[in-house]
């Protein structure tokens, strides 16, 4: 999420309707660049040097931002940092299918049916202590027990590359890369907001959209639009959402679908048509199918919370 925001801060998002083609296009194209860098540079920092200072720097992202054009990119374009990174392998058409038990990303159906998935919660107590957590240890179908060893494999082991030269290559004692992104945001230097979602590679995309909708507004003649001025937590969660499948999945067999953008059917038809005109391969899903966010914020003594209505899985409560 942080690198997406570092790229996006070079654009005037305040003047954009968050359901417009411009808003969606900019977020998706910056996500493509950030996820390409993830593939090239990320790994367990106890084993490899990850150039996070460079990846989040203004200078690096100013150069990367120049790659964002009016039309959709169909390439995977990681940056170049001398002495770091690896060649990214891209599997799309013709790649093995994730049909075996434990392969691919766990999913939750529209009405809550599941074959194993992550959960997320955000809590703020009376004293203002805040926690955001995304536990993900219940993937029994992806953790077969090895009879000769007597214990099961780690639930995230499929995220390793079998390439010793890759930052995320498998090695003894090494932690796999993860998609888990529980997030805390500060305001004026003070903890303000905890938020997150289940959803594999969609997590970083959905939380970025939510955060942008919450912190940006659309001024019109000097007056913020009532419809889009700093959407509150529930409005920012409920708004039409989307995700890109352009980059390699974190889950074996790491398939990619270059240019594919999956959107909720509630996104305006004019927006969908314009995204297609710009070269995105748009797939329209059910109206309430993208995201399972929760969020909790504190504002002085006040506490606020919101939860996703999609799939009837989340709720917000206070006492």
C-alpha positions as CSV (number, residue, x, y, z in Angstrom):
1,X,0.0,0.0,0.0
2,X,2.7,2.5,0.9
3,X,4.4,2.4,-2.5
4,X,1.0,2.8,-4.2
5,X,0.5,5.9,-2.1
6,X,4.0,7.2,-2.8
7,X,3.2,6.9,-6.5
8,X,-0.3,8.3,-6.3
9,X,0.6,11.4,-4.3
10,X,2.0,12.9,-7.5
11,X,-1.6,13.1,-8.9
12,X,-4.4,15.6,-8.0
13,X,-6.8,13.0,-6.6
14,X,-8.8,15.7,-4.7
15,X,-10.5,16.7,-7.9
16,X,-11.6,13.2,-9.0
17,X,-14.8,11.4,-8.4
18,X,-13.8,8.1,-6.8
19,X,-16.1,6.2,-9.2
20,X,-14.6,7.9,-12.3
21,X,-12.4,6.3,-14.9
22,X,-9.6,8.7,-14.1
23,X,-9.6,7.7,-10.4
24,X,-9.8,4.0,-11.1
25,X,-7.2,4.1,-13.9
26,X,-4.6,6.0,-11.8
27,X,-5.0,3.7,-8.8
28,X,-4.8,0.5,-11.0
29,X,-1.8,1.7,-13.0
30,X,0.1,2.7,-9.8
31,X,-0.8,-0.7,-8.3
32,X,0.7,-2.4,-11.3
33,X,4.0,-0.6,-10.8
34,X,4.1,-1.3,-7.0
35,X,3.2,-5.0,-7.4
36,X,5.9,-5.4,-10.1
37,X,8.4,-4.0,-7.6
38,X,7.1,-6.4,-5.0
39,X,7.8,-9.3,-7.3
40,X,11.4,-8.1,-8.0
41,X,12.5,-6.9,-4.6
42,X,10.6,-8.3,-1.6
43,X,11.8,-11.1,0.6
44,X,12.5,-11.9,4.3
45,X,14.7,-9.0,5.5
46,X,16.6,-11.4,7.8
47,X,18.0,-13.0,4.7
48,X,18.0,-10.4,1.9
49,X,18.4,-6.6,1.8
50,X,15.1,-5.1,0.7
51,X,15.7,-1.5,-0.6
52,X,12.6,0.0,1.1
53,X,14.1,3.4,1.6
54,X,14.6,3.7,-2.2
55,X,11.3,2.1,-3.1
56,X,9.4,4.7,-1.0
57,X,11.6,7.6,-1.9
58,X,10.2,10.7,-3.7
59,X,13.0,10.5,-6.4
60,X,12.4,6.9,-7.2
61,X,8.6,7.2,-7.4
62,X,8.8,10.4,-9.4
63,X,10.6,8.4,-12.1
64,X,8.2,5.4,-11.8
65,X,5.2,7.8,-12.0
66,X,6.3,8.8,-15.5
67,X,5.3,5.3,-16.7
68,X,1.7,6.0,-15.9
69,X,0.0,6.9,-19.2
70,X,-3.5,7.6,-20.3
71,X,-3.9,4.0,-21.6
72,X,-3.6,0.8,-19.6
73,X,-0.2,-0.9,-19.5
74,X,-0.1,-4.6,-20.4
75,X,3.5,-5.1,-19.3
76,X,5.0,-6.1,-15.9
77,X,7.6,-3.3,-15.3
78,X,9.6,-3.5,-12.1
79,X,12.0,-0.7,-11.4
80,X,15.8,-0.9,-11.5
81,X,17.9,-0.5,-8.4
82,X,21.5,-1.4,-8.7
83,X,22.5,-4.4,-6.7
84,X,19.0,-5.4,-5.8
85,X,16.1,-7.4,-7.3
86,X,15.5,-10.5,-9.5
87,X,14.1,-11.4,-12.8
88,X,10.4,-11.7,-12.6
89,X,8.8,-14.8,-14.1
90,X,5.4,-14.1,-15.7
91,X,2.9,-17.0,-16.2
92,X,-0.3,-16.3,-18.0
93,X,-2.0,-18.3,-20.7
94,X,-0.8,-21.9,-20.7
95,X,0.3,-21.9,-17.0
96,X,-0.6,-24.8,-14.8
97,X,-4.1,-24.4,-13.2
98,X,-4.6,-24.1,-9.4
99,X,-6.8,-27.2,-9.1
100,X,-5.0,-29.3,-6.5
101,X,-6.0,-29.1,-2.9
102,X,-4.2,-26.3,-1.2
103,X,-3.2,-24.5,-4.4
104,X,-4.3,-21.1,-5.4
105,X,-5.9,-18.4,-3.2
106,X,-8.6,-19.4,-0.6
107,X,-11.9,-17.9,-1.3
108,X,-15.1,-16.8,0.4
109,X,-18.3,-16.9,-1.6
110,X,-20.8,-14.0,-1.8
111,X,-23.0,-15.5,0.9
112,X,-20.1,-16.5,3.2
113,X,-19.5,-20.0,1.9
114,X,-15.8,-20.8,2.3
115,X,-13.0,-23.2,1.6
116,X,-10.6,-21.5,4.0
117,X,-9.7,-17.8,4.3
118,X,-8.1,-15.1,6.3
119,X,-10.0,-12.9,8.8
120,X,-9.4,-9.3,10.0
121,X,-10.3,-7.2,13.0
122,X,-9.6,-3.6,14.2
123,X,-10.1,-2.7,17.8
124,X,-9.8,0.6,19.8
125,X,-10.2,0.4,23.6
126,X,-11.4,3.1,26.0
127,X,-7.8,4.3,26.6
128,X,-7.3,4.8,22.9
129,X,-5.0,1.7,22.4
130,X,-5.4,0.5,18.8
131,X,-4.8,-2.8,17.1
132,X,-5.2,-3.9,13.5
133,X,-4.7,-7.6,12.8
134,X,-5.1,-10.1,9.9
135,X,-4.8,-13.6,11.3
136,X,-4.4,-16.2,8.6
137,X,-3.6,-19.6,10.1
138,X,-6.6,-21.7,9.2
139,X,-5.7,-22.9,5.8
140,X,-5.9,-26.6,6.6
141,X,-6.4,-27.5,3.0
142,X,-3.1,-25.9,2.1
143,X,-1.1,-27.4,4.9
144,X,-0.8,-31.2,4.3
145,X,0.8,-33.3,7.0
146,X,4.1,-35.0,5.9
147,X,3.9,-38.5,7.4
148,X,7.7,-38.8,7.6
149,X,7.9,-35.6,9.5
150,X,4.8,-35.6,11.6
151,X,3.8,-32.0,11.1
152,X,2.2,-29.9,8.4
153,X,3.8,-27.5,6.0
154,X,3.4,-23.8,6.7
155,X,0.3,-22.2,5.2
156,X,2.3,-19.6,3.2
157,X,5.0,-21.9,1.9
158,X,3.5,-21.8,-1.6
159,X,4.5,-18.2,-1.8
160,X,8.2,-19.0,-2.0
161,X,10.0,-19.1,-5.4
162,X,12.1,-22.2,-6.0
163,X,14.9,-20.0,-7.2
164,X,17.9,-19.4,-4.8
165,X,18.7,-16.1,-6.5
166,X,15.2,-14.6,-5.9
167,X,14.7,-12.5,-2.8
168,X,11.7,-14.6,-2.0
169,X,13.5,-17.9,-2.8
170,X,13.0,-20.9,-0.5
171,X,15.6,-21.4,2.2
172,X,15.8,-23.0,5.7
173,X,14.4,-20.8,8.4
174,X,13.2,-18.2,5.9
175,X,9.8,-16.6,6.2
176,X,7.7,-16.5,3.0
177,X,6.4,-13.2,1.6
178,X,2.8,-12.6,2.7
179,X,-0.2,-10.7,1.4
180,X,-1.4,-9.8,4.9
181,X,-1.7,-6.0,5.3
182,X,-3.2,-4.9,8.6
183,X,-2.8,-1.1,8.6
184,X,-2.6,1.8,11.1
185,X,-2.8,5.4,9.9
186,X,-1.7,8.5,11.9
187,X,-3.2,11.9,11.7
188,X,-1.1,14.9,13.0
189,X,1.3,12.3,14.4
190,X,-1.3,10.5,16.5
191,X,-2.8,7.1,15.8
192,X,-6.1,7.7,14.0
193,X,-7.3,4.7,12.0
194,X,-6.9,0.9,11.9
195,X,-8.2,-0.9,8.8
196,X,-7.7,-4.0,6.7
197,X,-9.4,-6.9,4.9
198,X,-9.0,-10.6,4.0
199,X,-8.5,-11.2,0.3
200,X,-5.0,-12.3,-0.7
201,X,-3.5,-10.1,-3.4
202,X,-6.7,-7.9,-3.3
203,X,-5.9,-6.7,0.2
204,X,-3.4,-4.0,-0.8
205,X,-5.7,-2.9,-3.6
206,X,-8.9,-2.7,-1.5
207,X,-7.3,-1.0,1.5
208,X,-5.7,1.6,-0.8
209,X,-9.0,2.4,-2.5
210,X,-10.7,2.7,0.9
211,X,-8.1,5.0,2.3
212,X,-8.1,7.2,-0.8
213,X,-11.9,7.6,-0.6
214,X,-11.7,8.5,3.1
215,X,-8.9,11.1,2.9
216,X,-9.6,12.8,-0.5
217,X,-12.5,15.0,-1.6
218,X,-13.6,16.5,-4.9
219,X,-13.8,20.3,-4.7
220,X,-16.1,22.0,-7.2
221,X,-15.8,25.8,-7.5
222,X,-14.0,25.8,-4.2
223,X,-16.7,23.8,-2.4
224,X,-16.3,20.1,-1.7
225,X,-18.9,17.8,-3.2
226,X,-21.4,16.5,-0.7
227,X,-21.2,13.1,-2.4
228,X,-17.5,12.7,-2.3
229,X,-16.1,15.0,0.4
230,X,-14.0,12.8,2.7
231,X,-16.3,9.8,2.7
232,X,-16.8,8.5,6.2
233,X,-15.6,5.0,7.1
234,X,-18.8,3.2,6.1
235,X,-19.2,5.2,2.9
236,X,-15.6,4.5,1.9
237,X,-16.1,0.7,2.5
238,X,-19.5,0.6,0.7
239,X,-18.4,2.4,-2.4
240,X,-18.0,0.4,-5.6
241,X,-14.6,-1.4,-5.7
242,X,-12.4,-3.3,-8.1
243,X,-9.1,-5.2,-8.3
244,X,-6.4,-5.9,-10.9
245,X,-5.2,-9.4,-11.9
246,X,-2.4,-8.0,-14.0
247,X,0.5,-9.1,-11.9
248,X,1.6,-12.6,-10.8
249,X,-0.5,-14.0,-8.0
250,X,1.3,-14.6,-4.7
251,X,-0.3,-18.1,-4.7
252,X,1.0,-21.1,-6.7
253,X,1.0,-21.4,-9.7
254,X,1.5,-17.6,-9.7
255,X,-0.7,-16.9,-12.7
256,X,-1.1,-13.4,-14.1
257,X,-3.8,-12.0,-16.3
258,X,-2.2,-9.0,-17.9
259,X,-4.6,-6.0,-18.3
260,X,-7.5,-7.7,-16.5
261,X,-9.5,-5.4,-14.2
262,X,-12.4,-6.9,-12.2
263,X,-15.0,-4.4,-11.1
264,X,-18.3,-4.4,-9.2
265,X,-21.4,-4.0,-11.3
266,X,-22.3,-0.9,-9.4
267,X,-19.5,1.0,-11.0
268,X,-21.1,3.5,-13.5
269,X,-21.5,2.2,-17.0
270,X,-19.8,5.3,-18.4
271,X,-16.7,4.5,-16.2
272,X,-16.6,0.9,-17.4
273,X,-16.8,2.0,-21.0
274,X,-14.1,4.6,-20.6
275,X,-11.8,2.1,-18.9
276,X,-12.3,-0.3,-21.8
277,X,-11.5,2.5,-24.2
278,X,-8.2,3.0,-22.4
279,X,-7.2,-0.6,-22.9
280,X,-8.3,-2.3,-19.6
281,X,-9.8,-5.7,-20.0
282,X,-12.8,-5.2,-17.8
283,X,-14.7,-8.0,-16.2
284,X,-17.8,-7.0,-14.4
285,X,-18.6,-9.0,-11.3
286,X,-21.6,-9.0,-8.9
287,X,-22.6,-5.7,-7.5
288,X,-21.3,-6.4,-3.9
289,X,-18.3,-8.7,-4.5
290,X,-15.1,-6.7,-4.0
291,X,-13.6,-6.3,-0.5
292,X,-14.3,-7.4,3.1
293,X,-13.0,-4.4,4.9
294,X,-13.4,-3.3,8.5
295,X,-12.1,-0.1,10.0
296,X,-12.0,1.7,13.4
297,X,-11.0,5.3,14.1
298,X,-10.6,7.5,17.1
299,X,-11.1,11.3,17.1
300,X,-10.4,12.6,20.5
301,X,-12.8,10.8,22.9
302,X,-15.0,9.6,20.0
303,X,-14.7,6.1,18.5
304,X,-16.0,5.2,15.1
305,X,-16.2,1.8,13.3
306,X,-17.5,0.4,10.1
307,X,-17.7,-3.0,8.5
308,X,-18.3,-4.5,5.1
309,X,-21.8,-5.6,4.1
310,X,-20.4,-7.9,1.4
311,X,-20.9,-11.6,2.1
312,X,-22.6,-10.9,5.4
313,X,-19.3,-11.6,7.3
314,X,-18.4,-8.5,9.2
315,X,-19.9,-6.2,11.8
316,X,-19.0,-3.0,13.8
317,X,-19.8,-2.7,17.5
318,X,-19.1,-0.4,20.4
319,X,-19.7,-0.3,24.1
